[in-house]
Amino acid sequence: MAIAGKKPEIKILMLSSDQEFLGQVTDAVEDRYALFHAKNLKQALDFDQLGQVALLIADSELLTGEPAPVLERLSRRAPGMVPVIAGTAREKPLLQKMMSEGKIFRVLTKPCQPGQTRLYIEAAVKQAMQMRGVDHIVEKSSERSWKKPVLIVGSIAAVLMSVSFVIPWVGDKTEGPDDYLDPGHRVLIGEHLDMARSAMGEKRYFEPKNNNAIYFYYQILSLDPDNVSAQRGIMAAADEVLAQSEQDLLQNRPASAAKALVMIRNVLPDHPRLAFFDSLVGATSPEQRMSNARRAIDAGQYEQAFGLLAEVSAGDSATPPAMEKVVLGGVLEHARAAISSGEIGRALDLIDRVKVINSSYGGIAEIEDHLGRKYVALMSVARTETDNGNLDTAENALRQAESIPGAGVSSIRQARSRISKARKAMGERAVALAAQKRRENQIDDRVNALNREFRASIADNRLVAPRKGNALFFLNEMQKLNPESRAYLAGSRELTDILLEQIWQDLAAREYAAAESLLKQAEQLAGDNEDVSAARSGLEKDWAAHRASVVIPVTQMIMTNFVQPEFPKRALRRNIEGWVDVEFTVTIAGEVSEIEIIGAKKTGYFEKATQEAVAQWRFEPQIFRGEPQEQRVSARLQFNL
């Protein structure tokens, strides 16, 4: 735990590991307050002087992601501590909400601007002192902090509003151009310095444009940001203008004084006497007071605005209705915005504050009607989001609706019951989905294991045998588990292609039975696949042609008409016996065609009688695959005496 500067009455604890931010705070604090630095939350909580800390400056990333409970822990140890929190743009909405709830005094957006950091620290110190019931009095430092502006020639107000970083003044720095500047810059700085001194002598502090002391001093700082003469000259010009403002106020010229204060605020927004003169101008200028009231309302400083309204109402310097419209109307506009953004509690608090000032103020009825419409809208959101399954959103809308005065108890209870039932149903669905997911994972694991077995079977050419150790078996098991799995679909295509290849090989070898067996398996896998259908057609055609070409004995045929051949007379006269071997085709009509004599004993005697008899035979046609087909048949006809 390190300490910077002296140890006056204000103790500031900084909780940050950001060295750049630490440097900004150190420059802003200077030696006016006691600054303590903690690099982590544990160091901050273990700080033995934590109870005496008036101001906390913390980086939100060290508040463990949940700023509210951490700040509560610190606040219990340091009652009355004023927190200023720095966070990223993404964290800003949450921090601003906490600020509107009074849990944070100010919010800095990282990367922080030095000027804003200095102003917020001063405001927080002032707030801390007011909470302790003492005046905020700060001794002047022996060293001043100067802001380096970005120069925009032609508009001194624009120049003075542009602030980038803090440059500390080292006490032993000599006046005039630094040795590191080139000779041309030294000459130019000297000329600007002479013109600035001349303008100071002629009391041309801010005007005329481009020919006043402040303008020339900033020309010098644009060339040499550390030039002490220019820095002191700006402070001297501001002091002279403040002195003139004091005379303006004494001579009842508040408009001139207010104009001068605007100029000084643009140059030195943290000038130690600026706040005092602001209050003087506000006390003598109704317009300024109304402007201050608007500014206070915009900043959320409602008590200050109400105080200004009370001052105006007690005096004769302004018309109370106009001021009342500015203050009460402005507060109600903030309440309306809070209602629109869902900050119902904050809106109700603002409405109550207005009622305390003037319970019959005309805008109250309108804002309460707006609350009623908001209640109806919130209940509709709660119902819609419940139906859509967005239960957290529905619950949040219901909580907002419940906080609105006049909320229907029965309607709220019914809506909460619907959310509860929907949450229970959602939980049951989640359990069922989880169980289903587990089952699906188990199935996937089993399918993957079967796929590995399938691949091994393919590699070993175990396509359809043995019975429970072949590729087809493992593929069928995959189908039972998940017929839509990628493993099954890919395996089915692959095995079908392999079977078709084997089928065509069997057909070429006239292994029709084997081809038939494999084709049945392929049909089981691929169904009406075009390639499988082509294989089936080829098998039927080739097998049928093969069967028709094979000659079978007549004894395997069923004869429906038999004609006995006549014994030739020539053979009978010569007492000759013999036989004839004949082949013929039985058509699908059962008739005989294509009779061919294959062989004979005693050639030339019995052939004609054989052909005449066989031509009259009739048979039942051969049936193959349920259809009649032609069949080649052989027979031997005996001719005996």
ABEGO torsion letter per residue (X at the ends): XBBBEBBBABBBBBBBABAAAAAAAAAAAEAABBBBBBABAAAAAABAAAAABABBBBBAAAAGGBAAAAAAAAAAABBGBBBBBBBBAAAAAAAAAAAAAGABABBBBOBBBAAAAAAAAAAAAAAAAAAAGBBBBBBBBABBBBBBBBBBBGBAAAAAABBABBBBBBAABBBEBBAABBAAAAAAAAAAAAAAAAAAAAGBAAOBBGABAAAAAAAAAAABAABAAAAAAAAAAAAAAAAAAAAAAAAGBAAAAAAAAAAAAAABAABAAAAAAAAAAAAABAAAAAAAAAAAAAAGBAAAAAAAAAAAAABAABBAAAAAAAAAAAAAAAAAAAAAAGBAAAAAAAAAAAAAABAABAAAAAAAAAAAAAAAAAAAAAAAAAAAGBAAAAAAAAAAAAABBGBBAAAAAAAAAAAAAAAAAAAAAAAAAAAAAAAAAAAAAAAAAAAAAAAAAAAAGBAAOBAAABAAAAAAAAAAABAABAAAAAAAAAAAAAAAAAAAAAAAAGBAAAAAAAAAAAAAAAEABAAAAAAAAAAAAAAAAAAAABBBBAAABBBABBBBBBBBAAAAAAGBBEBBBBBBBBBAAGBBBGBBBABBBGBGAAAAAAAAAAAABBBBBBBBGGBBBBBBBBBBBBBBX
